[in-house]
Amino acid sequence: MEKNELFNRIKLFFLIALIIVVVGLVIYLIYGFALLWQAMAASVMVIILSILAIIFLGLSIYLWIKNWMLKRELVKQLDELEKVSTKLKNCNRRLRTMRSADKE
């Protein structure tokens, strides 16, 4: 009986050890999958943020170039406006001199 009882205790010990190992493996796998899931989520977020950074960088460069071209065009238009203004002043002077000559 002692041999049979010892054998039953050894079987019970190995069964409990097997259950503990299986539970430990399941917990370890869940932990590993959680870490893997977090790493995947972090990489997805990094990719999305990188794409957004590239898009915003391109948009800022585009808007900077557009602003620069508009300022350049504005300077050209201001120069042209100044030329037209001086021509108008000259025409007004001539018109005044013609009117004053006609009055005399």
Protein Blocks (a to p, Z undefined) as FASTA:
>chain_A
ZZmmmmmmmmmmmmmmmmmmmmmmmmmmmmmmmmmmmmmmmmmmmmmmmmmmmmmmmmmm
mmmmmmmmmmmmmmmmmmmmmmmmmmmmmmmmmmmmmmmmmmZZ
